[in-house]
Amino acid sequence: MCNGMKIRGKMKFEEKILRLFSLDEDNCRGYTEKQIAAAEKKLKIKFPEVLRKYYLKFGKTRKLNINDHLFRLKDIYIEEGKW
């Protein structure tokens, strides 16, 4: 049980996020594949598939990303020698 809701069975992570944060598809905004690819190219990395899916679906959804520690694509950086 999470936030008073019982979540049973196998759900995709997208469905879980929608339910946990009381969102509907119309309230979700994500980055484009092109924007994600540009960030990966700039950082010289490839994001894990689940993170790419998150950014595609929810990356610009302020209700989800305002208080957590996920960065907007433009704010991601790697410190020299820290990777």
Secondary structure as UniProt FT lines:
FT   TURN            3..4
FT   HELIX           13..20
FT   TURN            21..22
FT   HELIX           25..27
FT   HELIX           33..43
FT   HELIX           49..58
FT   TURN            59..60
FT   HELIX           62..65
FT   HELIX           73..75
FT   TURN            80..81
//
